Amino acid sequence: MDRALDEVLEEAIRDGGEPPLTDRHLTTALGALRPSTASWLNRSRNHVDFGNVGGRWDDVAAYLATRSVAKHLRRAEFD
C-alpha cells in the first residue's frame, strides 16, 4: 500500500492536482514487491517485543524463538 501511495504522491507532484488511488497504482506496486516471509517475521518480532499485551503474540514469540527461525532471521537482516 505504501508503494502505491508513494506513486500517487509522485504523480500529484509531477502533474499537480489530487489524483485518486487506483487499481493501476496498486497493480504497479504489487509488481515491484518481492514476497518475503522473513520480512513479515521481522515485523512481527516488533509486535512480540513491544505490543504483546495479554499474550496475544505468545504463539508467534514461541515460533520466533525456535533455533531455525532465529538463524534464518539473523541471516535475512544482512541480505
C-alpha positions as CSV (number, residue, x, y, z in Angstrom):
1,M,0.0,0.0,0.0
2,D,2.8,2.4,0.8
3,R,4.4,2.0,-2.6
4,A,1.0,2.7,-4.3
5,L,0.5,5.8,-2.2
6,D,4.1,6.9,-3.0
7,E,3.2,6.6,-6.7
8,V,0.1,8.7,-6.2
9,L,2.1,11.4,-4.4
10,E,4.8,11.4,-7.1
11,E,2.0,11.7,-9.7
12,A,0.5,14.6,-7.8
13,I,3.8,16.4,-7.6
14,R,4.6,15.8,-11.2
15,D,1.2,16.6,-12.7
16,G,-0.4,18.8,-10.0
17,G,-3.9,18.1,-8.6
18,E,-5.0,15.3,-6.3
19,P,-5.1,12.1,-8.2
20,P,-7.1,9.2,-6.6
21,L,-5.5,5.9,-5.6
22,T,-6.5,3.5,-8.4
23,D,-6.1,-0.2,-9.3
24,R,-3.3,0.9,-11.6
25,H,-1.3,2.2,-8.7
26,L,-1.9,-1.0,-6.7
27,T,-1.0,-3.3,-9.6
28,T,2.2,-1.4,-10.2
29,A,3.1,-1.6,-6.6
30,L,2.4,-5.3,-6.4
31,G,4.6,-5.9,-9.4
32,A,7.5,-4.3,-7.6
33,L,7.2,-6.4,-4.5
34,R,9.2,-9.4,-3.7
35,P,7.4,-11.8,-1.4
36,S,9.3,-12.4,1.8
37,T,8.3,-14.4,4.8
38,A,11.5,-13.1,6.5
39,S,10.2,-9.6,6.2
40,W,6.9,-10.4,7.8
41,L,8.6,-12.3,10.6
42,N,11.0,-9.4,11.3
43,R,8.0,-7.0,11.5
44,S,6.1,-9.5,13.7
45,R,9.1,-9.5,16.1
46,N,8.3,-5.8,16.8
47,H,4.8,-6.8,17.8
48,V,6.1,-9.5,20.1
49,D,8.7,-7.2,21.7
50,F,6.7,-4.1,22.1
51,G,3.0,-4.9,21.8
52,N,2.4,-8.3,23.3
53,V,-0.4,-7.2,25.6
54,G,-2.3,-10.0,27.2
55,G,-0.2,-12.7,25.4
56,R,-1.8,-12.1,22.1
57,W,1.5,-12.7,20.3
58,D,2.8,-15.6,22.5
59,D,2.5,-18.2,19.8
60,V,4.4,-16.0,17.4
61,A,7.1,-15.4,20.1
62,A,7.5,-19.1,20.6
63,Y,7.9,-19.6,16.9
64,L,10.4,-16.8,16.5
65,A,12.4,-18.3,19.4
66,T,12.9,-21.6,17.6
67,R,16.5,-22.2,16.5
68,S,15.9,-22.5,12.8
69,V,13.7,-19.3,12.6
70,A,16.1,-17.2,14.7
71,K,19.0,-18.4,12.5
72,H,17.1,-17.5,9.3
73,L,16.1,-14.1,10.6
74,R,19.7,-13.2,11.6
75,R,20.8,-14.2,8.1
76,A,17.9,-12.2,6.5
77,E,18.9,-9.0,8.3
78,F,22.1,-8.8,6.2
79,D,20.5,-9.7,2.8
